Amino acid sequence: MSAEAGMQAWLASRVETWRQLAPQLEALEKSRNHSAAEAQQAIELYRALGRDLSIARRILPASRVTKALEHSYAKLHSIIYRKPHDWRARLLSLFRDEIPEVVHELRGAILWVTLLFALSAGAGWWLVSAHPELISLLADEETINNVERGKLWTEGILNVTPSSVLSIGILSNNIAVTLMAFCVGIFFGLGTFYLIATNGLMLGAMFAFTHQHGLAGELLKFVTAHGVVELSVICVAGAAGTMLGESLIRPTHPTRRESFQHAATKVSRLLVLCALLLVGCGFIEGYLSPDPQFPMISRVIVGFGYGVVMVAAMTGHLFGRKRVRPDVDA
C-alpha cells in the first residue's frame, strides 16, 4: 500500500469519530457533575484526539482538518483541566479567604477614609454651631421647620409607611450610596473624597442643628442601631473606591486599563459583603430604629453587636477563617 493510500485509509477511519466530537464536547462542557465513567471516557478521548492531531500535523499541515482538530483539542483540554464547580465551596472561599485579603490590603485606606469622615462630621458640627443659618444649605425647608417646632423628621414614619416597604426603600438607598462611594473613585479618588466628606459634613451639621433645639439625643437614639454598620460600610466602600483611583494614578500593570481592571475585579468582591451588611441595616432601620418602644440600651446592643458581626465577617472569622500566628524563632 502506498503512503497516499494509507493516508486516505486513515482519514476514512477517523472521519466518523471527528464528526461526533462537536456534540461530545458540547455535552461535556454543559455538564458540571460527571461520573467516574464519563471522566474516564473524556480522558481516553483526549488521548485519542492528541494522537490524531499529531498525525494530522505531519501529513496534513495547515489544512482545515488539522485546524479543526487543534480547536477541538484545545477545547477538550480546557474542559478536563477546569476547576471543579462547587458553588458552596466557591462562596465559602469568597467570604472566608478572598474578601478578608482585600480588607487587609485596604486597611490603611479604610483608616484614612474613616478619619476623613470623622473630621468632616466635626467640621459640619462646628459650622452649624457657629453659623446656624448654614443649615439651609444642607437640609430642606420642611426638615428645618420640623426641627424648629421640636419634632424630628423620623417621628411617625411608621404611621405613614409600613416597615416592610420602608426597609426595602432604605436598603436600596444605602446600597446605591455605597456603590456611588465606590464608583466615583474612578475620578482619581477625588470623587470618593467629595462623597465621604459631604456625608460626614451633613451628619455633623444635622447633629449640631438638632442639638440647638434639644433633639440631638433623639437623633442619636434613631441612628444608633443601624448607623454603626451603615456608616462603616460606606467608609469601607469609599476606601475601595480609592483603590480604583490609585490604580489610575499609580498603575501596577503595563497599562492603566489593565491596572484598573485588576483593581476593580479585586475590590468588587468586597462590595458583595457590603451589600449583604446593608440589607441587615435596612431591616434594622425599617423595623427597629423608628419604633419608640425600643429603649436606648436595646439599640446600643443591636448596633454594636451588629458591628461585631461586621468585623467578624470582613476578617473572615465569621466563616471559619483561622487566625494566622507568626512563627516564633526558638
C-alpha positions in Angstrom: 0.0 0.0 0.0 1.3 3.4 -0.9 1.7 6.2 1.5 -1.1 8.2 -0.1 -3.4 5.2 0.0 -2.5 4.7 3.7 -3.3 8.3 4.5 -6.7 8.1 2.8 -7.5 4.9 4.7 -6.5 6.5 8.0 -8.6 9.6 7.2 -11.6 7.4 6.2 -11.4 5.5 9.5 -11.3 8.7 11.7 -13.8 10.9 9.9 -16.8 9.5 11.7 -15.1 9.9 15.1 -14.3 13.5 14.3 -17.9 14.2 13.3 -19.0 13.1 16.8 -16.6 15.4 18.5 -18.8 18.5 18.5 -21.8 17.0 20.3 -19.5 15.2 22.7 -17.6 18.3 23.6 -20.8 20.3 23.9 -22.2 17.8 26.4 -19.0 17.7 28.4 -18.9 21.5 28.5 -22.5 22.0 29.7 -22.4 19.4 32.4 -20.5 20.0 35.6 -21.3 16.8 37.5 -19.6 13.9 35.7 -19.5 10.3 36.8 -16.2 8.4 37.0 -17.1 6.6 33.8 -17.7 9.9 31.9 -14.4 11.3 33.2 -12.5 8.2 32.1 -14.2 8.4 28.7 -13.2 12.1 28.4 -9.6 11.3 29.2 -9.5 8.5 26.6 -11.0 10.8 24.0 -8.4 13.4 24.9 -5.5 10.9 24.3 -7.0 9.7 21.0 -7.6 13.2 19.8 -4.0 14.1 20.7 -2.7 11.2 18.6 -4.9 12.2 15.7 -3.7 15.8 15.9 -0.1 14.7 16.0 -0.5 12.6 12.8 -2.6 15.3 11.1 0.1 17.9 11.7 2.7 15.6 10.0 0.7 14.6 7.0 -1.8 17.4 6.6 -0.1 20.6 7.9 -2.0 23.8 7.6 -5.2 22.0 6.4 -8.7 22.7 7.6 -8.8 19.2 9.2 -5.8 20.0 11.3 -7.1 23.4 12.4 -10.4 21.8 13.4 -8.6 19.1 15.4 -6.5 21.8 17.1 -9.6 23.7 18.1 -11.3 20.6 19.5 -8.2 19.5 21.3 -7.8 22.9 23.0 -11.5 22.9 24.0 -11.3 19.4 25.5 -8.1 20.4 27.3 -9.8 23.3 28.9 -12.8 21.1 29.9 -10.6 18.5 31.5 -8.4 20.9 33.4 -11.1 23.4 34.5 -11.7 23.8 38.2 -14.5 21.7 39.8 -17.7 23.7 40.1 -18.9 23.7 43.6 -20.9 26.9 44.4 -20.8 26.2 48.2 -17.0 25.9 48.2 -16.8 28.9 46.0 -18.9 31.1 48.3 -17.0 29.8 51.3 -13.7 30.7 49.7 -15.0 34.1 48.7 -16.2 35.1 52.2 -13.5 33.2 54.2 -10.4 34.0 52.2 -10.8 36.4 49.3 -12.7 39.2 50.9 -10.6 39.3 54.1 -7.5 39.6 52.0 -8.9 42.6 50.2 -9.9 44.2 53.5 -6.4 43.6 54.9 -4.9 45.3 51.8 -7.3 48.2 52.2 -6.7 48.6 56.0 -4.7 51.8 55.5 -7.2 53.4 53.1 -10.1 52.4 55.4 -8.4 54.2 58.3 -7.8 57.4 56.3 -11.4 57.4 54.9 -12.8 56.9 58.3 -10.7 59.8 59.6 -11.9 62.0 56.8 -15.5 61.2 57.6 -15.0 62.0 61.3 -13.2 65.3 60.6 -15.9 66.2 58.1 -18.6 65.5 60.7 -16.7 67.6 63.2 -16.4 70.4 60.7 -20.2 70.2 60.0 -20.9 70.4 63.7 -18.6 73.5 64.1 -20.0 75.3 61.1 -23.7 75.0 62.1 -22.9 75.7 65.7 -21.1 78.9 64.8 -23.4 79.9 61.9 -26.9 78.3 62.4 -28.1 79.8 59.1 -25.8 77.4 57.1 -28.2 74.5 57.8 -30.3 75.8 54.9 -27.5 74.7 52.6 -27.6 71.1 53.8 -31.3 70.4 54.8 -34.6 71.1 53.1 -37.1 73.6 54.4 -39.6 71.0 55.7 -36.9 69.3 57.8 -35.7 72.6 59.2 -39.3 73.6 60.1 -40.0 70.3 61.8 -36.9 70.5 64.0 -37.6 74.1 64.9 -41.0 73.0 66.1 -39.3 70.4 68.3 -40.1 67.4 66.1 -37.7 65.1 64.2 -38.4 64.1 60.6 -38.2 60.5 61.7 -41.2 60.7 64.1 -44.4 59.0 63.0 -42.7 57.5 60.0 -44.1 54.0 60.8 -47.6 55.5 60.7 -47.1 56.6 57.1 -45.1 53.7 55.6 -45.2 50.0 56.6 -41.9 48.7 57.9 -41.5 46.2 55.1 -41.8 48.9 52.4 -39.7 51.3 54.4 -36.9 48.6 54.8 -36.8 47.9 51.1 -36.5 51.6 50.3 -33.8 52.2 52.9 -31.6 49.2 51.9 -31.9 50.2 48.2 -30.8 53.7 49.0 -28.0 52.5 51.2 -26.7 50.2 48.6 -26.9 52.9 45.9 -24.9 55.3 48.2 -22.3 52.6 48.8 -22.0 51.8 45.1 -21.7 55.5 44.4 -18.9 55.9 47.0 -17.1 53.1 45.2 -17.7 54.1 41.6 -16.7 57.8 42.0 -13.2 56.6 42.9 -12.7 56.3 39.2 -12.1 60.1 39.2 -8.6 59.5 40.6 -10.1 59.2 44.1 -11.4 62.8 44.2 -15.0 61.6 43.8 -14.7 59.4 46.8 -13.1 62.2 48.8 -16.0 64.5 47.9 -18.7 62.0 48.7 -17.3 60.9 52.1 -16.6 64.5 53.1 -20.1 65.6 52.1 -21.8 62.8 54.0 -19.7 63.5 57.1 -20.4 67.2 56.9 -24.2 66.6 56.6 -24.2 64.2 59.6 -22.3 66.6 61.8 -24.4 69.6 60.7 -27.7 67.7 61.4 -26.5 66.7 64.9 -25.5 70.3 65.6 -28.8 71.7 64.4 -30.8 69.2 66.4 -28.7 69.9 69.4 -29.6 73.6 69.2 -33.3 72.5 69.5 -32.8 69.8 72.1 -33.3 66.9 69.7 -29.8 65.5 69.4 -30.5 62.8 71.8 -33.5 61.6 69.9 -31.5 61.7 66.6 -28.7 59.7 68.3 -31.3 57.2 69.5 -32.6 56.8 66.0 -29.3 56.2 64.3 -27.5 54.1 66.9 -29.0 50.7 66.0 -28.2 50.9 62.2 -25.7 53.7 62.0 -22.6 51.8 63.3 -22.6 49.4 60.4 -24.1 51.6 57.8 -21.6 54.4 58.2 -18.7 51.9 58.5 -19.8 50.1 55.3 -19.9 53.5 53.4 -16.3 54.2 54.6 -15.2 50.8 53.5 -16.8 51.3 50.1 -15.1 54.6 49.9 -11.7 53.0 50.7 -12.4 50.5 47.9 -13.0 53.5 45.6 -9.7 54.9 46.4 -8.0 51.7 45.2 -9.7 52.4 41.8 -8.3 55.9 41.8 -4.8 54.7 42.8 -4.8 52.1 40.1 -5.1 55.0 37.6 -2.6 57.3 39.3 0.0 54.7 40.0 -0.7 51.7 37.7 0.7 48.4 38.8 0.4 46.8 35.4 1.8 47.7 31.9 -1.2 49.9 31.1 -3.7 51.9 33.2 -6.5 49.9 31.7 -5.1 46.6 32.9 -4.3 48.1 36.3 -7.9 49.4 36.7 -9.4 46.1 35.6 -7.3 44.2 38.1 -8.2 46.6 41.0 -11.9 46.6 40.0 -12.1 42.8 39.9 -10.4 42.6 43.3 -12.4 45.1 45.3 -15.8 44.3 43.7 -15.7 41.1 45.8 -15.8 43.3 48.9 -19.0 45.0 47.6 -20.8 41.7 47.8 -20.3 41.6 51.6 -21.1 45.3 51.9 -24.4 44.9 50.1 -25.4 42.0 52.4 -24.5 44.0 55.5 -26.6 46.9 54.2 -29.5 44.6 53.8 -29.4 44.0 57.6 -29.1 47.7 58.2 -32.2 48.3 56.1 -34.3 45.9 58.1 -33.0 47.4 61.4 -33.7 51.0 60.2 -37.1 50.0 58.9 -38.3 48.0 61.9 -36.3 49.0 65.0 -34.9 52.5 64.6 -38.2 54.4 64.1 -40.1 52.4 66.8 -40.1 54.5 70.0 -40.9 51.4 72.1 -37.3 50.2 71.8 -35.2 51.6 74.6 -31.7 53.1 74.1 -29.9 50.1 75.7 -31.5 47.7 73.1 -30.4 50.0 70.3 -26.8 50.1 71.6 -26.7 46.3 71.9 -28.1 45.8 68.4 -25.9 48.5 66.8 -22.6 47.4 68.4 -23.5 43.7 68.2 -24.1 44.0 64.5 -20.8 45.9 64.3 -19.0 42.9 65.9 -20.7 40.7 63.2 -19.4 43.1 60.5 -15.8 43.0 61.8 -16.0 39.2 62.1 -17.4 38.9 58.5 -14.8 41.2 57.0 -11.9 39.4 58.7 -13.3 36.0 57.7 -13.6 34.7 61.2 -17.4 34.5 60.9 -16.9 31.9 58.1 -14.3 29.8 59.8 -11.1 31.6 58.9 -8.3 30.8 61.4 -6.1 33.4 62.8 -2.6 33.1 61.4 0.0 33.2 64.1 3.5 34.4 63.2 6.3 31.8 63.7 8.4 32.3 66.8 12.1 31.5 66.5 13.3 29.2 69.1 
